[in-house]
Amino acid sequence: MSVSRFTGGCQCGAVRFACEGLKRPSICHCRMCQKAFAAPFGAFVFVETLEWTRGVPRHFQSSSKVQRGFCGDCGTPLTYEWQGGVDLAICAFDNPAAIAPEVQLAEEAALPWSGSLAALPTRTPEQKAKMAAFAADLVSYQHPDHDTATWKARP
């Protein structure tokens, strides 16, 4: 990955970061990552430099060698911190599409159905129309995917 500045943060905007030097974007199937993300895997990228630009994460010591950072207000998973450095959660970045995983870790712990997710059917046109009607007047309280001078999360 090229060295350039990336930004991101949590869902509510209480914690924001800027970083450079992204390396080894990955997905990890280990059970600790599954539980930390409440998902089939965690997606991380190692960062060479990291600056917290708004707030700081709270931490949970998930093992004898790793602590995980998260937003204390909304719970968004943010970091995997170990003696080798810090990995950030890829989907906490403002543009996660720019950070495609290049390797899978702990694949022996992958849930048996995780490899077939892309083959699952999508909603029918009728179901999509119903969802569009539901979402038409939906107001998101999430922080936007860019830095803001100020931000107050709404209840």
C-alpha positions as CSV (number, residue, x, y, z in Angstrom):
1,M,0.0,0.0,0.0
2,S,1.2,3.5,-0.7
3,V,2.1,5.8,2.1
4,S,-0.5,8.6,2.4
5,R,-2.8,10.0,5.1
6,F,-6.0,8.2,6.0
7,T,-8.7,9.3,8.4
8,G,-11.5,7.5,10.2
9,G,-13.3,7.1,13.4
10,C,-16.2,5.5,15.3
11,Q,-19.9,5.5,14.5
12,C,-20.9,8.3,16.8
13,G,-17.9,10.6,16.0
14,A,-16.5,10.8,19.6
15,V,-13.2,9.2,18.5
16,R,-11.4,10.1,15.3
17,F,-8.0,9.3,14.0
18,A,-5.5,10.1,11.2
19,C,-2.8,7.6,10.2
20,E,-0.1,6.9,7.6
21,G,1.9,3.9,6.5
22,L,-0.8,1.2,6.0
23,K,0.6,-2.3,5.8
24,R,-0.8,-5.9,5.7
25,P,-4.5,-5.3,5.4
26,S,-6.1,-8.6,6.5
27,I,-9.2,-10.4,7.8
28,C,-8.8,-12.5,10.9
29,H,-11.1,-15.4,11.6
30,C,-10.0,-16.1,15.2
31,R,-12.7,-16.4,17.8
32,M,-11.5,-13.3,19.7
33,C,-12.0,-11.2,16.5
34,Q,-15.3,-12.8,15.9
35,K,-16.5,-11.8,19.4
36,A,-14.8,-8.3,19.3
37,F,-16.7,-7.5,16.0
38,A,-19.7,-9.7,16.6
39,A,-19.1,-10.8,13.1
40,P,-17.6,-13.7,11.1
41,F,-14.2,-12.0,11.1
42,G,-12.4,-8.7,11.9
43,A,-10.8,-6.7,9.2
44,F,-7.6,-4.8,10.2
45,V,-4.6,-2.9,8.7
46,F,-1.3,-2.2,10.4
47,V,-0.5,1.5,10.7
48,E,3.0,2.9,11.1
49,T,1.9,6.2,12.5
50,L,-1.4,7.0,14.3
51,E,-2.8,10.2,15.8
52,W,-6.1,10.5,17.7
53,T,-7.6,13.7,16.4
54,R,-10.8,13.6,18.6
55,G,-11.2,11.6,21.8
56,V,-9.3,8.4,22.6
57,P,-10.5,4.8,22.6
58,R,-11.3,2.8,25.7
59,H,-9.5,-0.6,26.0
60,F,-10.3,-4.2,26.7
61,Q,-7.4,-6.6,27.4
62,S,-8.7,-9.5,25.3
63,S,-5.6,-11.7,26.0
64,S,-2.3,-11.7,27.7
65,K,-0.7,-10.1,24.6
66,V,-3.4,-8.0,23.0
67,Q,-5.7,-5.1,24.0
68,R,-8.5,-3.9,21.8
69,G,-9.6,-0.3,21.6
70,F,-13.2,0.8,21.0
71,C,-15.3,3.9,21.4
72,G,-16.6,4.2,24.9
73,D,-19.7,5.9,23.7
74,C,-21.0,3.8,20.8
75,G,-18.8,0.7,21.1
76,T,-17.3,0.8,17.6
77,P,-14.2,-1.6,17.5
78,L,-11.2,0.5,16.5
79,T,-7.8,-1.1,17.4
80,Y,-5.9,-4.3,17.9
81,E,-2.8,-3.3,20.0
82,W,0.1,-5.7,20.5
83,Q,3.8,-5.5,21.1
84,G,4.4,-5.1,17.4
85,G,2.3,-2.0,17.0
86,V,-1.3,-1.1,16.3
87,D,-3.7,-2.4,13.7
88,L,-6.9,-0.4,13.0
89,A,-10.3,-1.7,12.0
90,I,-10.6,-1.3,8.2
91,C,-14.3,-0.4,8.3
92,A,-13.6,2.4,10.8
93,F,-11.8,4.3,8.0
94,D,-13.7,7.0,6.1
95,N,-13.0,5.1,2.9
96,P,-12.7,1.4,3.8
97,A,-13.1,0.5,0.1
98,A,-9.6,1.8,-0.5
99,I,-8.1,-0.8,1.9
100,A,-8.8,-4.2,0.5
101,P,-7.6,-7.2,2.6
102,E,-4.7,-9.0,1.1
103,V,-4.4,-12.0,3.5
104,Q,-6.6,-14.1,5.8
105,L,-5.4,-15.0,9.3
106,A,-6.5,-17.8,11.6
107,E,-8.4,-19.4,8.7
108,E,-8.6,-22.6,10.7
109,A,-11.2,-20.9,13.0
110,A,-13.3,-19.6,10.1
111,L,-17.0,-20.3,10.5
112,P,-17.9,-23.1,8.1
113,W,-20.4,-20.9,6.2
114,S,-18.2,-17.8,5.8
115,G,-16.6,-18.8,2.6
116,S,-19.9,-18.9,0.8
117,L,-21.2,-15.4,1.8
118,A,-20.7,-13.9,-1.6
119,A,-22.9,-16.6,-3.2
120,L,-26.0,-15.8,-1.0
121,P,-29.0,-14.4,-2.8
122,T,-29.8,-10.7,-2.6
123,R,-33.2,-9.1,-2.1
124,T,-35.8,-9.3,-4.8
125,P,-36.8,-6.1,-6.6
126,E,-40.0,-6.1,-4.5
127,Q,-38.1,-6.4,-1.3
128,K,-35.7,-3.6,-2.4
129,A,-38.7,-1.4,-3.1
130,K,-40.1,-2.0,0.4
131,M,-36.7,-1.2,1.9
132,A,-36.4,2.0,-0.2
133,A,-39.8,3.1,1.2
134,F,-38.6,2.4,4.8
135,A,-35.3,4.3,4.2
136,A,-36.9,7.2,2.4
137,D,-37.3,9.3,5.5
138,L,-34.6,7.7,7.7
139,V,-32.2,10.1,9.3
140,S,-28.7,8.8,10.1
141,Y,-27.1,9.9,13.4
142,Q,-23.8,8.4,12.5
143,H,-20.8,10.7,12.0
144,P,-20.2,11.4,8.3
145,D,-17.2,9.7,6.6
146,H,-14.9,12.8,6.8
147,D,-13.4,15.0,9.5
148,T,-15.6,17.7,11.0
149,A,-14.6,20.7,13.1
150,T,-17.2,19.7,15.7
151,W,-19.7,16.9,16.1
152,K,-22.3,16.1,18.7
153,A,-23.8,12.6,18.4
154,R,-27.5,12.6,18.5
155,P,-29.4,10.2,20.8
